[in-house]
């Protein structure tokens, strides 16, 4: 079994994102009407907010929950 190193997804502006999990400190999820804003807090103290649809947010939360 291989360890997941990158989180891959597309935001509401159809931009493709690849987040290196080794650089990720934590993720804050803010639910809005029909979408979610995920704030990726990186090890270097930068924060990257990204707006995604609900199904993408749910998938990412499941995937992040599986990362050990």
C-alpha positions, 0 to 999 in steps of 0.5 A: 500500500502506498502512502498518499503524498498529494491531495488533488482537487478542482475548485469552483473556478475550475483551477486544479490544485495539488497540495503537498500533504507533507507541508500541511499543518491543518485545514479549517472548513467553513460551510456556506450556502452551497459551497465550502471554503477550505483554509489550508494552513501550511507549515511555513505559516501561509494560509491558502483559502479555496472554495469548493462544492460540497461533494468535493469538500466531503471527499477531501475531509474523508481523504484527510481523515485517512492520512496518518 
